[in-house]
Amino acid sequence: MTGTKRSSGGLDAHRRKLLFRSWHRGMREMDLILGTFADAEIGTLTAEEIDQYEKLLDINDTEFLPLITGERPVPAEIDCAVLQKILASRRTMTF
């Protein structure tokens, strides 16, 4: 996988698919943000968090990036624990 530092070994098929999707978004910035997050967290997310993450991955990159970077406020309907984890992890990312 492009950029990934995590092996998909030991992950169930659903988590492997989400890890792949995280690194293959179409917009390199989002690959780095979500891929790095998935590398660190995909193995420990709860079932509820996996559902939240999958819904976030369905958001188009051009809509999602401004929310992640703080250019636009996060709509209440997508604000969830996983999004807050992504935002927190982004603040500590180094590339």
Residue pairs with C-beta under 8 A, 6 or more apart in sequence:
1 8
1 19
1 20
1 23
1 24
1 35
2 23
2 24
2 31
2 35
3 23
3 31
3 32
3 35
3 36
4 19
4 23
4 35
4 39
5 39
6 19
6 38
6 39
6 40
6 42
6 43
8 15
8 16
8 19
8 20
10 43
11 19
11 42
11 43
14 50
15 42
15 43
15 45
15 50
18 38
18 42
18 50
18 53
18 54
18 57
19 35
19 38
19 39
19 42
21 57
22 31
22 34
22 35
22 37
22 38
22 42
22 57
23 31
23 34
23 35
23 38
24 31
25 31
25 34
25 35
25 61
26 61
27 61
27 62
27 65
29 61
29 65
30 61
30 64
30 65
30 68
32 93
32 95
33 68
33 86
33 90
33 93
34 57
34 86
36 89
36 93
37 85
37 86
37 89
37 90
38 53
40 89
41 85
41 89
42 53
45 53
45 82
48 81
49 81
49 82
49 85
52 80
52 81
52 82
52 83
53 82
55 78
56 64
56 78
56 80
56 82
56 83
56 86
59 78
65 71
66 72
67 73
67 74
67 75
67 78
68 86
68 87
68 90
74 83
